[in-house]
Amino acid sequence: MYKKRIMALTFVFIFMCVAPALASEVSPFSDVPRGIWAYDAVQKLAKDGIVTGYGDGTFQGNRVMTRYEMAEIVANALTKIDQANAEQKAII
């Protein structure tokens, strides 16, 4: 009985420590696999609110972007310009 409690508490402790780290690695888009070359960039842009993807939870990275979509990305980036450093401002 005592061993089961210790094992259960250990499992809960490990889960509480590991779950947040695993959750931060999950892509916000269902079609952006972790091993793809642009994964880190897409993650950062999504986290910063620059790209939002589509309503179905996809990014559709192989799709041609429209001018409307580009306008949204530029507008989102410009709303963050006050928080950017000099290097980031030069890129924007």
Secondary structure, 3 states (H helix, E strand, C coil): CHHHHHHHHHHHHHHHHHHHHHHHCCCCCCCCCCCCCCHHHHHHHHHCCCCCCCCCCCCCCCCCCCHHHHHHHHHHHHHCHHHCCHHHHHHC
